[in-house]
Amino acid sequence: MKLILLGAPGAGKGTQAEVISQHLNIPTISTGNIIREALKSGTEMGMKAKEYMDSGKLVPDDVVIGIIKDRLAQDDCSNGFILDGFPRTIPQAEALDRMGIVIDKVIDIEVADETIARRVSGRRVCPACGASYHVDYKRPAVEGVCDKCGDTLVQRKDDHPDTVRERLHVYHEQTEPLKSYYAAQGKLTIVEGQEEVADTTRLTLAAVEA
Ligand code: AMP
């Protein structure tokens, strides 16, 4: 199955993507994680992306389209994949269509902006493996330590309040129009994000199975 997860930054796409990935045994492809990896390795692409990312802006379409094209050509994508954080603009969605990739379903996780601002400020991530936690909703077994690889958890620079406001603005302006784009193709299912992650997961899996 080829799935897209839509939703504002901090709506919980990453967490839901992980669950679906295990459930269907297909990889999650997060452009945000790929860009952060490139930044960590000091590649030219990573360096170029840094200023956009740090200020809450979108990285230019041609850069992320190139990233996705390379990633989807890899063997582990042959049985399907989950796109988390791509596409984020109409030109990105059009590029996916032009690549001949037929998406089966688009699941949009809806969460109010105020809830997002609260959630994102409590988010902590593992700089080594990209796993995501929350100080209230998804705590690691040992505080401040990644369950998966044992590295020390950090707050993402772009999760600071001012940057989050900018990211939400960018989301409403550039990414939200994708809902109409995929609704017009009859592919969109909206999942209302719940207070409890497990409840959102139940609704998301039902949408995947529908
Ligand atoms: P994320 O981890 O998905 O929230 O992405 C973090 C940041 O990476 C975003 O705020 C953008 O600066 C950049 N980014 C990730 N995916 C995309 C995309 N599809 N288009 C443009 N920029 C992206």
Boltz pocket constraint, residues with backbone or C-beta under 6 A from the ligand:
constraints:
  - pocket:
      binder: B
      contacts: [[A, 9], [A, 30], [A, 31], [A, 32], [A, 33], [A, 35], [A, 49], [A, 52], [A, 53], [A, 54], [A, 56], [A, 57], [A, 58], [A, 59], [A, 60], [A, 61], [A, 64], [A, 84], [A, 85], [A, 86], [A, 87], [A, 88], [A, 89], [A, 92], [A, 158], [A, 167]]
      max_distance: 6.0
